[in-house]
Amino acid sequence: MPRKPAAAPAVAPKVGLALAGGGPLAVVYEIGALAALAEAIEGLDLNDAEIYVGVSAGAIISAALANGYTPHQMCRLFVESDVDDPHAPAGAMLFKPETLLRPALREFGRRARMLPGLLAGGALHYARQRGSLASSFERLTEALPAGFLSGDAIGNFLKAAFAAQGRSNDFRQLPRKLRIVATDLDTGKAVCFGEPGWDDTPISVAVQASSAVPGLFPPVEIGGHHFVDGALRKTMHGSIALEHGVDLLLCVNPIVPYNARFRQGARKLTNGGLIDVLSQTVRSILHSRLETGLASYQVSHPDVDILLFQPSEDDAELFFTNMFSYNNRRRTCEQAYQNTRLMLWQQRHELGPKLARHGMRLKLNVLEDSSLTLVRQRPRRKALGRLDAALSDLERYLKVAHGR
């Protein structure tokens, strides 16, 4: 006899979202993956979670979700750069990842102003001590910038996006809990913006701090403290959501180490030089910490269903892609969307009972529909593009709404 479907819970479940980081790649991947989840899971509203926890790039997406932006809207604005989308939020702006390549001019200027004093001090030390030149002038390393690229583009974009009607750049005014994690550089401790005592910092500034990858972006000064990437302490910080008593924790991790052995004749990472070697090293460290953290969550919160969504480790295209290429961004977002749909289908027997405990279920018809795509083909004419967008969104709505 077929089993009866699980009854919906009497009380609405508390859902938490924990999003990890990983640079522009993570932003694009998480948008695609979340769009797939939003379409395929009935009863899940990604804009109405109990709590959002974001780290680094995940902080950007968490802050946008908590402010009411849907994954599909984020796809149009972050990936397709389409403010003419008929469903784009009022006052929407475009985010261009290439703006992250602007040099940190203020940091360069500040360090340059230090150089005469450091040179004079080194010369005086050498004249007095008659030691080695290296020891006398070792303080010249202080003239090196703390970051080479400006992170202001992130903060400025989010400040403008959250200034629109119905949005807020203030943690205290959001109807949902948002927690952004950054690392205090001088203590090495994680700070959770949005918690009491740290909730008066603008959300855009907190996100910029959480996204300040050491060596790339200068630390962000907040209240006399200097903050960098929140992933220095933990990869995801999902424990913050667990401490708020969630029943279901959805985790999205866009960064996994690449396993070249899956494919015969695959490119060896050492052939790619320093960048590929460092990328694989960082990915391996972050993913190892993530696995350790998830294992501890299962022990400390056995009654919470924790679902992790991440790329396959044999995804060479995701590992080697250039996120600052417009076409690559579109392709990667679509790939994340389709791969997440495939994963949901492959794990439907395992996921079904877990979702049912929280009054949710997979829309199998939606997952079976191979015609669904996230990123549109761009028509040449603008007016035609708007019409195509409206028809595409209508078709998607009908398919997803009736995917029962």
LINVEN-V206906 format. One record per helix or strand. SS is the DSSP state (h for helix, s for strand). FROM is the first residue (numbers start at 1). LEN is the number of residues. If there is no record, write none. Layout:
# LINVEN-V206906
ss;from;len
SS;FROM;LEN
SS;FROM;LEN
This chain:
# LINVEN-V206906
ss;from;len
s;15;5
h;24;17
s;41;2
s;51;5
h;57;10
h;71;9
h;97;5
s;103;1
h;105;25
h;133;4
h;138;6
s;147;3
h;152;10
h;171;3
s;177;8
s;190;4
h;203;8
s;215;3
s;220;3
s;225;5
h;230;3
h;239;5
s;248;6
h;260;3
h;269;4
h;274;27
s;305;6
h;316;5
h;326;21
h;348;9
s;361;2
h;364;5
h;382;20
